Amino acid sequence: MKGRDNLRLLFVCGGSYVSGAEIVELSVMRGLQVRGHAVRCVTNAWNDGEFHKRLDETGIPYQAIPLGMVSKTLKWKYIKYTLDALIHLPKTWYDYQQEVRRFQPDLIVHTSFGAASLLRPFARPEKTLFHVHGMPGESLHFRHVMRSDYRGYVAVSNAVGRALEEKGIPDEKVHVVQNGIELDAGSEANAKEDEGNSHVRIGIVGQIGAWKGHDDLIEALHLLQDRGRSFVCDIVGSGNDEYLEALKAKIEQLGLQKRVRWRGFVKDTAAIYAPLDICVVPSRFPEPFGLVAVEAARAGLPVVASERGGLSEIVVDGKTGFLVEEEHPEQLADRLEQLLDDHELRHEMGRQGKARVRERFTRERMVDEMEEVLAKVSR
């Protein structure tokens, strides 16, 4: 922002653990801080500690306040969350107002529908921007955000931008800044672990849950096994214990125990992708962006993904990987079979995917565009 004063920016991050949204916000905050902007963060005091650790590592100052969950769900677990949040609400409001008074931000950047809804009585719409990491829905929290009439909304993909406009956000307030990642944080594909076999290794990475399409991948793997194909599949990530047990039972029922390796949560992205030959993102819902698809492409892997949400903006069908219909294991198996059988195709798609990341999905480009939006909104 040449010729303009640097901004005082307060980011409000309400997540209780580190996921794709938190990784992106850390990158945005650090990038803006390096460029001379004064950046502070309000975080959720109820968290697993990892986000605070990463803020400390990057030198971003923060204030933790109790940004609890308020839910209409009538399950006892969520009722307890809601009661706890309401009990702490006076302190939450007080701490937030104190932070705003102390820091005197030029702009407040919200990143969570839940936290924005909780703090709505003290919102300052005239100086608030919402960085939208999720698809807008019909939740009470989203309706509160809609009624707040913020200065602007930054969508992480064109798909999210279109969804915001369809929900009634004026198009002049919607800005699209696709997510970006560090180019030097990945690892080249094909740096395989020496396991004494030549199996092609398929990987699925991220939260483990039904909405992520793990069931569809397992059914596709069963089809590939019946077709006599040689492969191993890594499942990387963590999830609900009940769903994990059901998925493991399904794997055993289909006779895939020797084909699947459970790797759990892995923090180091290089360690995640280095052993893999193919990455699969078979989401059953419209992904707001699809950070895993970009990380895998950076590592030189072809990506097979559902043609939903932001994924279709990342994967170029037939060039950097394949796009398939969600909840279609047969189609998924067909595309994986093509890649299993053709080393040159895997290599060429991985090469083109990596080039596309360097061209379209860098952290530098993301911070550049975010800085431009912040300048425009702050005028």
C-alpha positions as CSV (number, residue, x, y, z in Angstrom):
1,M,0.0,0.0,0.0
2,K,2.5,2.6,-1.2
3,G,1.8,6.2,-0.1
4,R,-0.7,5.1,2.6
5,D,-0.3,4.8,6.4
6,N,0.0,1.4,7.8
7,L,-3.2,0.0,9.5
8,R,-4.0,-1.1,13.0
9,L,-5.7,-4.5,12.4
10,L,-7.5,-6.6,15.0
11,F,-8.3,-10.1,13.9
12,V,-10.9,-12.1,15.9
13,C,-10.3,-15.8,15.5
14,G,-12.9,-17.9,17.4
15,G,-11.7,-21.5,16.6
16,S,-10.9,-23.9,19.4
17,Y,-8.3,-25.8,17.4
18,V,-6.1,-25.3,14.3
19,S,-7.7,-26.1,11.0
20,G,-7.4,-24.7,7.5
21,A,-9.0,-21.3,8.5
22,E,-6.6,-20.8,11.3
23,I,-3.6,-21.8,9.2
24,V,-4.6,-19.2,6.6
25,E,-5.2,-16.5,9.1
26,L,-1.8,-17.0,10.7
27,S,-0.3,-16.6,7.3
28,V,-2.3,-13.5,6.5
29,M,-1.6,-11.9,9.9
30,R,2.1,-12.6,9.7
31,G,2.3,-11.3,6.1
32,L,0.6,-8.0,7.0
33,Q,2.8,-7.7,10.2
34,V,6.0,-8.0,8.2
35,R,4.8,-5.3,5.8
36,G,4.5,-2.9,8.8
37,H,0.9,-3.1,9.8
38,A,0.1,-3.3,13.5
39,V,-1.6,-6.7,14.0
40,R,-3.2,-8.1,17.1
41,C,-5.5,-11.1,17.5
42,V,-8.4,-11.9,19.8
43,T,-8.6,-15.7,20.3
44,N,-10.8,-18.2,22.0
45,A,-9.7,-19.0,25.5
46,W,-11.3,-22.4,25.1
47,N,-8.8,-24.1,22.8
48,D,-6.2,-26.9,22.7
49,G,-3.3,-24.5,22.9
50,E,-1.9,-25.1,19.4
51,F,-3.2,-21.8,17.9
52,H,-1.6,-19.8,20.8
53,K,1.6,-21.7,20.3
54,R,1.7,-20.8,16.7
55,L,0.9,-17.1,17.4
56,D,3.8,-17.0,19.9
57,E,6.1,-18.6,17.3
58,T,5.2,-15.9,14.7
59,G,5.4,-13.0,17.2
60,I,1.7,-12.0,16.8
61,P,0.4,-10.5,20.1
62,Y,-3.0,-11.8,21.2
63,Q,-5.7,-11.6,23.9
64,A,-7.6,-14.8,24.8
65,I,-11.2,-14.4,25.8
66,P,-14.0,-17.0,26.3
67,L,-15.6,-17.2,22.9
68,G,-17.8,-20.2,23.7
69,M,-20.3,-22.1,21.5
70,V,-24.0,-21.1,21.5
71,S,-26.1,-23.8,19.8
72,K,-29.8,-24.7,19.4
73,T,-28.9,-28.4,19.3
74,L,-30.6,-30.3,22.1
75,K,-27.9,-32.9,22.7
76,W,-26.5,-32.7,26.3
77,K,-23.0,-32.0,25.1
78,Y,-24.1,-28.9,23.2
79,I,-26.5,-27.8,25.9
80,K,-23.5,-27.7,28.3
81,Y,-21.4,-25.8,25.8
82,T,-24.2,-23.2,25.4
83,L,-24.7,-22.8,29.2
84,D,-21.0,-22.4,29.8
85,A,-20.8,-19.7,27.0
86,L,-23.8,-17.8,28.5
87,I,-22.3,-17.9,32.0
88,H,-19.1,-16.4,30.7
89,L,-20.8,-13.9,28.4
90,P,-20.5,-10.8,30.6
91,K,-16.7,-11.4,30.9
92,T,-16.5,-12.1,27.1
93,W,-18.1,-8.8,26.3
94,Y,-16.1,-6.9,28.9
95,D,-12.8,-8.3,27.7
96,Y,-13.5,-7.7,24.1
97,Q,-14.5,-4.1,24.7
98,Q,-11.4,-3.5,26.7
99,E,-9.2,-4.9,23.9
100,V,-10.8,-2.7,21.3
101,R,-10.4,0.4,23.5
102,R,-6.8,-0.4,24.2
103,F,-5.8,-1.2,20.6
104,Q,-8.0,1.3,18.8
105,P,-8.0,-0.7,15.5
106,D,-8.6,0.9,12.1
107,L,-10.3,-2.3,11.1
108,I,-11.6,-5.4,12.9
109,V,-11.4,-8.6,10.8
110,H,-13.8,-11.4,11.9
111,T,-13.1,-15.0,10.8
112,S,-15.8,-17.0,12.6
113,F,-19.6,-16.8,12.3
114,G,-20.0,-18.0,15.9
115,A,-17.6,-15.5,17.5
116,A,-19.0,-12.6,15.4
117,S,-22.5,-13.6,16.5
118,L,-21.5,-13.7,20.1
119,L,-19.9,-10.3,20.0
120,R,-22.7,-8.7,17.8
121,P,-24.0,-6.3,20.6
122,F,-20.6,-4.6,20.4
123,A,-20.0,-4.8,16.7
124,R,-18.7,-1.8,14.9
125,P,-20.0,-2.5,11.4
126,E,-18.5,0.6,9.9
127,K,-15.0,-0.7,10.6
128,T,-15.5,-4.4,10.4
129,L,-14.5,-6.8,7.6
130,F,-15.5,-10.5,7.6
131,H,-13.0,-13.1,6.2
132,V,-15.4,-15.8,5.2
133,H,-13.8,-19.3,5.4
134,G,-17.0,-21.3,5.3
135,M,-20.0,-21.7,3.0
136,P,-22.8,-19.4,4.2
137,G,-25.8,-21.4,5.4
138,E,-29.0,-20.9,7.4
139,S,-27.6,-20.9,10.9
140,L,-28.5,-18.3,13.5
141,H,-24.9,-17.1,13.6
142,F,-24.8,-16.5,9.9
143,R,-28.1,-14.6,10.0
144,H,-26.6,-12.4,12.8
145,V,-23.6,-11.7,10.5
146,M,-25.9,-10.9,7.6
147,R,-27.8,-8.3,9.7
148,S,-24.6,-6.7,10.9
149,D,-24.0,-4.9,7.6
150,Y,-20.2,-5.0,7.7
151,R,-18.0,-2.9,5.5
152,G,-17.0,-5.9,3.5
153,Y,-16.8,-9.7,3.1
154,V,-13.6,-11.4,1.9
155,A,-14.4,-14.8,0.4
156,V,-11.7,-17.5,0.2
157,S,-13.0,-18.7,-3.2
158,N,-15.2,-17.7,-6.1
159,A,-17.7,-20.3,-4.9
160,V,-18.0,-18.7,-1.5
161,G,-18.3,-15.3,-3.1
162,R,-21.2,-16.4,-5.3
163,A,-22.9,-18.0,-2.2
164,L,-22.6,-14.7,-0.3
165,E,-24.2,-12.8,-3.1
166,E,-27.0,-15.4,-3.4
167,K,-27.7,-14.9,0.3
168,G,-28.2,-11.2,-0.2
169,I,-24.8,-9.6,0.4
170,P,-24.4,-6.7,-2.1
171,D,-21.8,-7.6,-4.7
172,E,-19.9,-4.4,-4.1
173,K,-19.2,-5.6,-0.6
174,V,-17.9,-9.1,-1.7
175,H,-14.2,-9.4,-2.4
176,V,-12.6,-12.7,-3.4
177,V,-9.1,-13.5,-2.2
178,Q,-8.3,-17.1,-2.8
179,N,-6.1,-18.7,-0.2
180,G,-2.4,-19.1,-0.7
181,I,0.4,-21.2,0.9
182,E,4.2,-21.0,1.4
183,L,6.0,-22.3,-1.6
184,D,9.0,-23.7,0.3
185,A,7.0,-25.5,3.0
186,G,6.2,-28.5,0.9
187,S,8.2,-31.5,-0.2
188,E,8.7,-33.1,-3.6
189,A,6.6,-36.1,-4.2
190,N,8.2,-39.5,-4.8
191,A,10.5,-39.2,-1.8
192,K,9.2,-42.5,-0.7
193,E,9.7,-44.3,2.5
194,D,11.7,-47.5,2.1
195,E,9.0,-50.1,2.9
196,G,10.3,-52.9,0.7
197,N,7.4,-52.7,-1.8
198,S,6.5,-50.8,-4.9
199,H,2.8,-50.1,-4.2
200,V,1.5,-46.8,-5.4
201,R,0.4,-44.9,-2.3
202,I,-2.9,-43.0,-2.2
203,G,-3.6,-40.5,0.5
204,I,-6.6,-38.7,2.1
205,V,-5.6,-35.9,4.4
206,G,-7.5,-33.7,7.0
207,Q,-10.5,-34.1,9.3
208,I,-11.9,-37.6,9.3
209,G,-15.7,-37.5,9.0
210,A,-18.5,-38.6,6.8
211,W,-18.8,-35.2,5.1
212,K,-15.2,-35.6,3.9
213,G,-16.0,-38.6,1.8
214,H,-13.9,-41.3,3.6
215,D,-16.7,-43.9,3.0
216,D,-16.7,-43.2,-0.7
217,L,-12.9,-43.6,-0.9
218,I,-13.0,-46.9,1.0
219,E,-15.6,-48.2,-1.4
220,A,-13.5,-47.1,-4.3
221,L,-10.5,-48.9,-2.9
222,H,-12.6,-52.0,-2.6
223,L,-13.4,-51.8,-6.3
224,L,-9.7,-51.3,-7.1
225,Q,-8.8,-54.4,-5.0
226,D,-11.4,-56.4,-6.9
227,R,-9.9,-55.3,-10.1
228,G,-6.5,-56.6,-9.0
229,R,-4.8,-53.2,-8.6
230,S,-1.8,-52.8,-6.3
231,F,-1.9,-49.8,-3.9
232,V,-1.7,-48.7,-0.3
233,C,-3.8,-45.9,1.2
234,D,-2.7,-43.5,4.0
235,I,-5.4,-41.9,6.1
236,V,-4.0,-38.8,7.7
237,G,-5.9,-36.8,10.3
238,S,-8.1,-37.2,13.4
239,G,-11.9,-37.3,13.9
240,N,-14.8,-38.4,16.1
241,D,-14.0,-41.7,17.8
242,E,-17.4,-43.2,16.9
243,Y,-17.0,-42.5,13.2
244,L,-13.4,-43.8,13.3
245,E,-14.5,-47.1,14.8
246,A,-17.3,-47.4,12.1
247,L,-14.8,-46.7,9.4
248,K,-12.3,-49.2,10.7
249,A,-15.1,-51.8,10.9
250,K,-16.0,-51.1,7.2
251,I,-12.4,-51.5,6.2
252,E,-12.2,-54.8,7.9
253,Q,-15.5,-56.0,6.5
254,L,-14.2,-55.2,2.9
255,G,-10.9,-56.9,3.6
256,L,-8.8,-53.8,3.2
257,Q,-6.9,-53.9,6.5
258,K,-3.5,-54.6,4.8
259,R,-4.2,-51.8,2.2
260,V,-4.8,-49.0,4.7
261,R,-2.4,-47.2,7.0
262,W,-3.7,-45.0,9.8
263,R,-1.2,-42.2,10.4
264,G,-3.2,-40.0,12.8
265,F,-2.6,-36.2,13.0
266,V,0.6,-35.1,11.4
267,K,1.6,-31.4,11.8
268,D,4.5,-31.4,9.3
269,T,3.0,-31.0,5.8
270,A,6.2,-32.2,4.2
271,A,6.0,-35.5,6.2
272,I,2.3,-35.9,5.2
273,Y,2.8,-35.7,1.4
274,A,6.3,-37.0,0.8
275,P,5.3,-40.8,0.9
276,L,2.3,-40.2,-1.4
277,D,1.8,-40.7,-5.1
278,I,-1.8,-39.5,-5.3
279,C,-4.0,-37.3,-3.1
280,V,-7.8,-37.7,-2.9
281,V,-10.2,-35.1,-1.7
282,P,-13.6,-36.8,-2.1
283,S,-15.7,-34.3,-0.1
284,R,-19.5,-34.8,0.0
285,F,-20.1,-31.1,0.7
286,P,-19.0,-27.9,-1.2
287,E,-15.6,-27.2,0.2
288,P,-15.2,-23.4,0.8
289,F,-11.7,-23.7,-0.7
290,G,-9.7,-27.0,-0.4
291,L,-6.4,-26.2,1.2
292,V,-5.3,-29.9,1.1
293,A,-5.7,-29.9,-2.7
294,V,-3.2,-27.0,-2.9
295,E,-0.8,-28.5,-0.4
296,A,-0.8,-31.8,-2.4
297,A,-0.2,-30.0,-5.7
298,R,2.6,-28.0,-4.2
299,A,4.2,-31.4,-3.3
300,G,3.9,-32.5,-7.0
301,L,1.0,-34.8,-6.5
302,P,-2.0,-35.3,-8.9
303,V,-5.3,-34.6,-7.0
304,V,-8.6,-36.5,-7.5
305,A,-11.3,-34.3,-5.9
306,S,-15.0,-33.8,-5.8
307,E,-16.3,-31.2,-8.3
308,R,-17.8,-29.1,-5.5
309,G,-17.2,-25.6,-4.1
310,G,-13.6,-24.3,-4.3
311,L,-12.1,-27.6,-5.3
312,S,-13.0,-27.0,-8.9
313,E,-11.0,-23.7,-8.8
314,I,-7.9,-25.6,-7.7
315,V,-7.9,-28.9,-9.7
316,V,-7.9,-28.5,-13.5
317,D,-9.7,-31.7,-14.7
318,G,-7.5,-33.8,-16.9
319,K,-4.4,-31.6,-16.3
320,T,-3.5,-31.4,-12.7
321,G,-5.8,-34.2,-11.6
322,F,-9.4,-35.3,-12.0
323,L,-12.7,-33.9,-10.8
324,V,-15.4,-36.4,-10.0
325,E,-19.0,-36.3,-8.8
326,E,-19.4,-36.5,-5.0
327,E,-20.6,-39.8,-3.5
328,H,-19.7,-41.8,-6.7
329,P,-17.2,-44.5,-5.6
330,E,-17.2,-46.1,-9.1
331,Q,-16.2,-42.9,-10.8
332,L,-13.6,-42.3,-8.1
333,A,-12.2,-45.8,-8.6
334,D,-12.0,-45.3,-12.4
335,R,-9.9,-42.1,-12.1
336,L,-7.7,-43.7,-9.5
337,E,-7.2,-46.7,-11.7
338,Q,-6.0,-44.4,-14.5
339,L,-3.4,-42.9,-12.2
340,L,-2.4,-46.2,-10.7
341,D,-1.7,-47.7,-14.1
342,D,0.2,-44.7,-15.6
343,H,3.3,-43.4,-13.9
344,E,3.9,-40.8,-16.6
345,L,0.4,-39.4,-16.2
346,R,0.9,-39.1,-12.4
347,H,4.2,-37.3,-12.9
348,E,2.9,-34.9,-15.6
349,M,-0.3,-34.0,-13.6
350,G,1.9,-33.5,-10.5
351,R,4.2,-31.2,-12.5
352,Q,1.4,-29.1,-13.9
353,G,-0.3,-28.9,-10.5
354,K,2.9,-27.7,-8.8
355,A,3.3,-25.0,-11.6
356,R,-0.3,-23.9,-11.0
357,V,0.3,-23.4,-7.3
358,R,3.3,-21.3,-8.0
359,E,1.2,-19.2,-10.4
360,R,-2.1,-18.9,-8.6
361,F,-1.9,-20.0,-4.9
362,T,1.1,-18.4,-3.3
363,R,1.0,-16.8,0.2
364,E,2.6,-13.6,-1.3
365,R,-0.3,-13.2,-3.8
366,M,-2.9,-13.8,-1.0
367,V,-1.3,-11.1,1.3
368,D,-1.0,-8.7,-1.6
369,E,-4.7,-9.0,-2.5
370,M,-5.8,-8.9,1.2
371,E,-3.8,-5.8,1.7
372,E,-5.5,-4.1,-1.3
373,V,-8.9,-5.0,0.1
374,L,-8.0,-3.7,3.6
375,A,-6.8,-0.4,2.0
376,K,-10.0,0.0,0.0
377,V,-12.3,-0.8,2.9
378,S,-10.5,1.4,5.3
379,R,-10.9,4.5,3.2
